[in-house]
Amino acid sequence: MLVTNIAVTSEFGEFMSDQLESVEDFRIRARAWLSGNMPKLDPAKEYNTNRVADREWVEHRELQKKLFAGGFAGICFPKEYGGQGLTPAHQTAFTEESAPYEMPLRLNVPSLSICSGMLLDMGSEEQKQKYLRGAISGEMILCQFLSEPSGGSDLAGLLTRAQRDGDTYVINGQKCWSTFAYAADYATCLVRTDWDAPKHRGLSMIIVPVHDDASHLQRVRMSDGSDEFCEEFFTDLVVPAENLVGAENDGWTVGQRQLFYERQAVGGGSPYVSGRQATRGGSEVTVADVARAVGKDQDSATRELVGWQTALDTVMHQVVKRITIGMTSGEYPAMASSMMRLCHAEIPQNRMDIMLDLAGDEAVTSAEHGDGYLRNVGIQYLMRQGASLGGGSSEMSRNMVSERVLMMPREMAADRDVPFREVRRGR
Ligand SMILES: Cc1cc2nc3c(=O)[nH]c(=O)nc-3n(C[C@H](O)[C@H](O)[C@H](O)COP(=O)(O)OP(=O)(O)OC[C@H]3O[C@@H](n4cnc5c(N)ncnc54)[C@H](O)[C@@H]3O)c2cc1C
């Protein structure tokens, strides 16, 4: 059963501890600090585009350092690691107050919400002081090296190996689809350390430097023009044994924890995400916005679509709330995060489909034509499938809900309890 490190309440619950500053007092203090310290969103600037400019990484590190110096970084992380030791309700208040300002949003996922969350639960004291504090203070960015070319869904079938050599591990293999790795300093890397154990029992999680002479990193250009993904090749990458997170060969437990935080982040329920995505004019574009932009807002069929999507968005928000509360109280198991994750795949995909239908020709993806606003609808559509892959595919999420939440029979697995060395796999 999952019990998060979050103090007493959920984002949506009442503030319950009288030891802490009240949410309202905190909100007032945050509002004053934000107006005196953070840059206001510039209406002429495009935020949250699919292409991340190199300068953004420099800016976002600086913004995170400002939050840290001002006492507003890592609101839900414990104070001993540089956080504020407050509750998700404080975080929600801060996110609302910070909406008109530039925020270091690129550091939210995976660095703070996924890797740091996992390190808080599973890292050694030294690792927390170095990497967790490093991420919260804006000194370092973390990313995750999990997926491999042989398949991301079958994560436990990974082939990258780490060999213990005295006080070090020597790593060889390949990772792929690592979001923002090129901009990161360290990665939490899942590797195989025992080939004689069954696949889930021979893995270890090791923190590795992203940029090293023994690693080759290349960025992957996607059809939407973005190149946030990277792939990495390790040839005798040597890392200190103290970088092992948890116990050797217990990497599946550590990885599961990381995946829990990933589903929570991708599902929109992470307490470690600070700030809200800003798009045109600083607010999220809705189906109704697109309907208005193309002059179809009085059309009855369009209004039905807008109503349908609005209902789905409302349900999604409520489901995320409900599950977040349930997981915090222990009513739901950690795997319930798969339900949030599934909502955040299916419902945004529906939204993208409707937006593309409404925008029609105006959503052309060519950079030379069309209004930038509607053209973005087309560009974003190119990453539509990503919503049901990143953080675990929709099919895998359904499997989790069926097997681990509803406790239905498990899927057949020919490699269960077989030493990994003997498992048949494609070349
Ligand atoms: C936006 C985004 C960000 C990502 N960021 C990272 C990152 O930072 N680090 C990282 O390591 N990886 C990352 N990934 C990779 C991601 O984790 C994988 O894409 C995902 O796990 C699926 O793996 P795959 O792409 O290899 O597909 P595969 O595992 O090859 O699956 C292909 C298809 O088969 C289906 N399938 C597979 N097995 C089953 C089964 N048992 N039952 C039913 N259906 C099945 C899948 O659902 C899918 O539709 C990211 C991916 C995306 C899209």
PDBQT file of the ligand as one rigid body, heavy atoms in Angstrom, charges set to zero:
ROOT
HETATM    1  C1  LIG A 501       6.500  11.654 -24.292  1.00  0.00    +0.000 C 
HETATM    2  C2  LIG A 501       7.356  10.466 -23.897  1.00  0.00    +0.000 A 
HETATM    3  C3  LIG A 501       8.341  10.640 -22.940  1.00  0.00    +0.000 A 
HETATM    4  C4  LIG A 501       9.175   9.550 -22.566  1.00  0.00    +0.000 A 
HETATM    5  N1  LIG A 501      10.177   9.762 -21.680  1.00  0.00    +0.000 NA
HETATM    6  C5  LIG A 501      10.997   8.732 -21.331  1.00  0.00    +0.000 A 
HETATM    7  C6  LIG A 501      12.100   8.941 -20.446  1.00  0.00    +0.000 A 
HETATM    8  O1  LIG A 501      12.342  10.060 -19.994  1.00  0.00    +0.000 OA
HETATM    9  N2  LIG A 501      12.896   7.896 -20.136  1.00  0.00    +0.000 N 
HETATM   10  C7  LIG A 501      12.660   6.649 -20.626  1.00  0.00    +0.000 A 
HETATM   11  O2  LIG A 501      13.397   5.743 -20.278  1.00  0.00    +0.000 OA
HETATM   12  N3  LIG A 501      11.633   6.415 -21.506  1.00  0.00    +0.000 NA
HETATM   13  C8  LIG A 501      10.804   7.431 -21.873  1.00  0.00    +0.000 A 
HETATM   14  N4  LIG A 501       9.782   7.229 -22.781  1.00  0.00    +0.000 N 
HETATM   15  C9  LIG A 501       9.592   5.902 -23.345  1.00  0.00    +0.000 C 
HETATM   16  C10 LIG A 501       8.334   5.226 -22.816  1.00  0.00    +0.000 C 
HETATM   17  O3  LIG A 501       8.517   4.808 -21.490  1.00  0.00    +0.000 OA
HETATM   18  C11 LIG A 501       8.027   4.063 -23.759  1.00  0.00    +0.000 C 
HETATM   19  O4  LIG A 501       7.669   4.620 -25.028  1.00  0.00    +0.000 OA
HETATM   20  C12 LIG A 501       6.895   3.203 -23.257  1.00  0.00    +0.000 C 
HETATM   21  O5  LIG A 501       7.249   2.517 -22.090  1.00  0.00    +0.000 OA
HETATM   22  C13 LIG A 501       6.483   2.161 -24.323  1.00  0.00    +0.000 C 
HETATM   23  O6  LIG A 501       7.610   1.462 -24.759  1.00  0.00    +0.000 OA
HETATM   24  P1  LIG A 501       7.948   1.341 -26.314  1.00  0.00    +0.000 P 
HETATM   25  O7  LIG A 501       7.853   2.689 -26.934  1.00  0.00    +0.000 OA
HETATM   26  O8  LIG A 501       9.243   0.620 -26.425  1.00  0.00    +0.000 OA
HETATM   27  O9  LIG A 501       6.775   0.475 -26.921  1.00  0.00    +0.000 OA
HETATM   28  P2  LIG A 501       6.646  -1.110 -26.826  1.00  0.00    +0.000 P 
HETATM   29  O10 LIG A 501       6.919  -1.566 -25.446  1.00  0.00    +0.000 OA
HETATM   30  O11 LIG A 501       7.423  -1.709 -27.932  1.00  0.00    +0.000 OA
HETATM   31  O12 LIG A 501       5.103  -1.296 -27.107  1.00  0.00    +0.000 OA
HETATM   32  C14 LIG A 501       4.552  -1.146 -28.422  1.00  0.00    +0.000 C 
HETATM   33  C15 LIG A 501       3.041  -1.319 -28.332  1.00  0.00    +0.000 C 
HETATM   34  O13 LIG A 501       2.754  -2.647 -27.850  1.00  0.00    +0.000 OA
HETATM   35  C16 LIG A 501       1.875  -2.583 -26.725  1.00  0.00    +0.000 C 
HETATM   36  N5  LIG A 501       2.208  -3.632 -25.744  1.00  0.00    +0.000 N 
HETATM   37  C17 LIG A 501       3.438  -4.002 -25.354  1.00  0.00    +0.000 A 
HETATM   38  N6  LIG A 501       3.368  -4.953 -24.402  1.00  0.00    +0.000 NA
HETATM   39  C18 LIG A 501       2.052  -5.182 -24.195  1.00  0.00    +0.000 A 
HETATM   40  C19 LIG A 501       1.331  -6.079 -23.330  1.00  0.00    +0.000 A 
HETATM   41  N7  LIG A 501       1.946  -6.899 -22.486  1.00  0.00    +0.000 N 
HETATM   42  N8  LIG A 501      -0.036  -6.025 -23.377  1.00  0.00    +0.000 NA
HETATM   43  C20 LIG A 501      -0.690  -5.183 -24.225  1.00  0.00    +0.000 A 
HETATM   44  N9  LIG A 501      -0.035  -4.342 -25.073  1.00  0.00    +0.000 NA
HETATM   45  C21 LIG A 501       1.304  -4.336 -25.047  1.00  0.00    +0.000 A 
HETATM   46  C22 LIG A 501       2.120  -1.226 -26.124  1.00  0.00    +0.000 C 
HETATM   47  O14 LIG A 501       1.010  -0.790 -25.374  1.00  0.00    +0.000 OA
HETATM   48  C23 LIG A 501       2.368  -0.359 -27.351  1.00  0.00    +0.000 C 
HETATM   49  O15 LIG A 501       1.154   0.083 -27.895  1.00  0.00    +0.000 OA
HETATM   50  C24 LIG A 501       8.985   8.285 -23.177  1.00  0.00    +0.000 A 
HETATM   51  C25 LIG A 501       7.994   8.133 -24.164  1.00  0.00    +0.000 A 
HETATM   52  C26 LIG A 501       7.200   9.197 -24.539  1.00  0.00    +0.000 A 
HETATM   53  C27 LIG A 501       6.175   9.006 -25.626  1.00  0.00    +0.000 C 
ENDROOT
TORSDOF 0
